[in-house]
Amino acid sequence: MTTTNYLIETNNLTMTYKHVHAVDRINLKVKEGEIYGFLGPNGAGKTTTIRMLLGLIKASHGSIKIFGKDLKQHRLDILKNIGALVESPSYYPHLSGEDNLETVRKIVKVPKSRIAEVLELVRLTKVADRKVQEYSLGMKQRLAIAAALLANPRLVILDEPTNGLDPAGIIEIRNLILRLPKEYGITVLLSSHLLSEVEQVASQVGIIAKGKLIFQDSIEELRKKANRKIFLSTSHPEVAATILQERGINVDTQARGLVMNDRSDEEIAQLVKAFVEKDIDVYRISDETSSLEEIFLQLTKGGQTL
């Protein structure tokens, strides 16, 4: 039996504030070379988890392994290989983009040539000499990501990187994130409260709600949780509902017609036959599957574990 080596692995990671679990025994598992979408509503515990992963705050309980090493014992060695954008990016507005990166470069001690490389990567080369105060919000976010990439990290952690961006800015950041594993072998942990954003880039997803990790698997597995409903529109909905109930089928009456859980084609055919025998006209039969967004909202509202 083979065991998977995870780039990030937490064991019952917990953060308690005044006897309240902001993060409650979560077990993150992030593989190397993937984009891991860390999803949850605002206040669910995402940023607290990220701050623990970066050693910015100390966990109340549990352990963190990154690159196969315990964070408590190898903190500096681990952090040298992580780039991060957490909450609002910091920069000097009166300096150019290039000069901002130079201040970071001196701290992380990489060759000066690296600045040109990351500016090219985030597509800011043409505006490198402009003051950051003249940058759009999307350009500032890309500059912050460039700073996170300066030290050639194995792992990049991005906390809500598209917050406040217009659609064009969101697309720029999304395309950049997609390039990191493909072209540079960088693993990405992407935190967001927007499933619609994460599903377009992530291969794996972890959903946190009320401090608990309620789902962790692929986007495809999340889609399998979707509920498929059958809608029936008939000439006599009350009689049709009685027929369904007599057959042990739970049915709801809505403005658009009768609604029941998914049935096989054979069962639907038998139901239509039963309606016709009772002189009930069937106007329309349609099916509908919950969207990922609906599944996400349902999960995070209830906080139940899948």
URVENJO-V298974 format. One record per residue. N is the residue number from 1. PSI is psi in whole degrees, 0 to 359 (* if undefined). BURIAL is 1 if it has 16 or more other ideal C-beta (glycine too) atoms within 10 Angstrom, else 0. D_FIRST is the distance of its C-alpha to the first C-alpha in Angstrom with 2 decimals. Layout:
n psi burial d_first
N PSI BURIAL D_FIRST
N PSI BURIAL D_FIRST
This chain:
n psi burial d_first
1 123 0 0.00
2 147 0 3.83
3 144 0 6.72
4 133 0 10.00
5 119 0 13.07
6 144 1 15.98
7 319 1 19.57
8 132 1 20.81
9 119 1 19.08
10 150 1 21.34
11 109 0 20.87
12 41 0 23.61
13 126 1 26.03
14 138 1 29.52
15 123 1 33.06
16 129 0 35.96
17 117 0 39.58
18 48 0 42.23
19 10 0 39.85
20 131 0 38.55
21 103 1 34.91
22 326 1 35.21
23 128 1 31.42
24 95 1 29.60
25 54 0 26.11
26 146 1 24.43
27 84 0 20.83
28 143 1 21.06
29 106 1 18.15
30 121 1 19.62
31 155 0 17.89
32 140 1 19.85
33 9 0 22.43
34 165 1 22.74
35 114 1 25.69
36 118 1 24.74
37 117 1 27.55
38 103 1 28.25
39 148 1 30.64
40 157 1 33.01
41 162 1 36.73
42 133 0 38.91
43 5 0 38.58
44 340 1 35.08
45 7 1 33.67
46 306 1 32.52
47 324 1 34.85
48 317 1 34.32
49 314 1 30.56
50 320 1 31.30
51 327 1 33.85
52 319 1 31.35
53 328 1 28.86
54 4 1 31.82
55 16 1 32.94
56 331 0 36.20
57 154 0 35.92
58 132 0 34.12
59 146 1 31.66
60 320 0 32.89
61 165 0 29.47
62 179 1 25.81
63 159 0 24.29
64 126 1 23.80
65 129 1 21.56
66 132 1 22.66
67 29 1 21.49
68 5 0 19.14
69 147 0 22.33
70 129 0 23.95
71 325 1 26.99
72 321 0 29.21
73 333 0 28.85
74 38 0 28.78
75 307 0 30.84
76 319 0 33.19
77 320 0 30.68
78 312 1 28.51
79 336 1 31.57
80 337 0 32.90
81 17 0 30.16
82 133 1 30.69
83 146 1 33.51
84 147 1 34.63
85 104 1 37.21
86 125 1 37.66
87 216 0 40.54
88 132 0 43.77
89 146 1 43.73
90 140 0 46.22
91 168 1 48.58
92 106 0 52.18
93 332 0 54.15
94 351 0 57.11
95 160 0 55.00
96 168 1 53.73
97 317 1 50.11
98 318 1 49.95
99 327 1 51.56
100 317 1 49.16
101 329 1 46.25
102 323 0 48.19
103 323 0 48.29
104 320 1 44.48
105 321 1 44.11
106 330 0 46.15
107 315 0 43.81
108 351 0 40.52
109 62 0 42.26
110 162 1 41.32
111 150 0 43.72
112 331 0 46.45
113 339 0 45.35
114 331 1 42.27
115 313 1 44.61
116 324 0 45.66
117 314 0 42.07
118 329 1 40.97
119 321 1 44.29
120 318 0 43.64
121 318 1 40.09
122 7 1 41.45
123 49 0 44.58
124 11 1 47.14
125 318 0 48.71
126 340 0 51.95
127 18 1 52.52
128 329 1 51.29
129 2 0 54.86
130 148 0 55.65
131 142 0 55.74
132 332 1 52.77
133 345 0 55.24
134 355 0 56.07
135 150 1 52.45
136 168 0 51.31
137 320 0 48.62
138 321 1 46.07
139 322 1 47.12
140 320 1 46.79
141 319 1 43.22
142 325 1 42.41
143 319 1 44.12
144 322 1 42.00
145 322 1 38.83
146 317 1 40.36
147 321 1 40.83
148 335 1 37.18
149 353 1 36.21
150 317 1 38.70
151 19 1 36.42
152 56 0 33.80
153 155 1 31.11
154 335 1 27.40
155 135 1 27.47
156 130 1 30.38
157 119 1 30.93
158 117 1 33.65
159 108 1 35.18
160 56 1 37.23
161 345 1 38.33
162 7 1 40.36
163 127 0 42.34
164 1 0 46.00
165 151 1 45.71
166 171 0 47.62
167 321 0 45.86
168 319 0 46.43
169 322 1 44.96
170 317 1 41.88
171 320 0 41.30
172 312 1 41.78
173 319 1 39.12
174 313 1 36.71
175 322 0 37.12
176 315 1 36.69
177 318 1 33.40
178 329 0 32.06
179 333 0 33.04
180 309 1 31.27
181 320 1 27.66
182 313 0 28.94
183 337 0 31.59
184 359 0 30.72
185 22 0 26.94
186 130 1 27.66
187 140 1 25.36
188 128 1 27.55
189 113 1 27.50
190 115 1 30.36
191 137 1 31.99
192 157 1 34.39
193 4 1 36.06
194 106 0 36.52
195 323 1 33.86
196 329 0 36.08
197 313 1 35.63
198 320 1 31.90
199 342 1 30.99
200 349 0 32.76
201 330 1 30.64
202 145 1 27.33
203 327 0 24.00
204 153 1 22.47
205 137 1 24.58
206 129 1 24.73
207 125 1 27.75
208 137 1 29.43
209 130 1 32.38
210 38 1 34.39
211 353 1 31.95
212 141 1 28.86
213 107 1 25.98
214 349 1 26.40
215 139 1 24.23
216 107 1 21.45
217 193 0 20.17
218 162 0 21.65
219 323 1 25.35
220 318 0 24.62
221 325 0 22.94
222 320 1 25.98
223 329 0 28.29
224 344 0 26.81
225 355 0 28.18
226 138 0 31.66
227 128 0 34.13
228 128 0 36.19
229 147 0 39.74
230 131 1 42.47
231 132 0 46.07
232 130 1 49.06
233 120 0 52.66
234 169 1 55.23
235 334 0 58.96
236 79 0 58.59
237 326 1 55.51
238 316 0 56.51
239 318 0 56.76
240 319 1 53.55
241 321 1 51.72
242 317 0 53.11
243 316 1 51.86
244 315 1 48.33
245 324 0 48.42
246 335 0 49.75
247 10 0 46.64
248 21 0 44.41
249 123 1 43.61
250 133 0 43.77
251 142 1 46.00
252 144 0 47.39
253 121 0 50.74
254 172 0 51.00
255 326 0 53.77
256 354 0 52.07
257 199 1 51.60
258 143 1 49.26
259 131 0 45.57
260 165 1 42.77
261 164 0 39.00
262 143 0 37.58
263 157 1 38.60
264 162 0 37.98
265 322 0 40.66
266 319 0 41.86
267 319 0 42.38
268 318 1 44.28
269 319 0 46.49
270 322 0 47.31
271 317 1 48.22
272 319 0 50.52
273 318 0 52.18
274 322 0 52.78
275 315 1 54.31
276 320 0 56.60
277 334 0 57.78
278 16 0 58.85
279 35 0 60.66
280 122 1 58.22
281 134 0 57.96
282 113 0 54.52
283 320 0 55.12
284 141 0 51.63
285 126 0 47.93
286 158 0 45.40
287 159 0 41.83
288 134 0 40.43
289 138 0 36.96
290 140 1 36.49
291 162 0 36.09
292 322 1 33.27
293 319 0 35.99
294 320 0 36.95
295 314 1 33.40
296 313 1 33.13
297 321 0 36.53
298 317 0 35.85
299 310 1 32.62
300 334 1 34.13
301 316 0 37.37
302 333 0 35.85
303 13 0 33.05
304 158 0 30.79
305 138 0 27.02
306 * 0 25.34
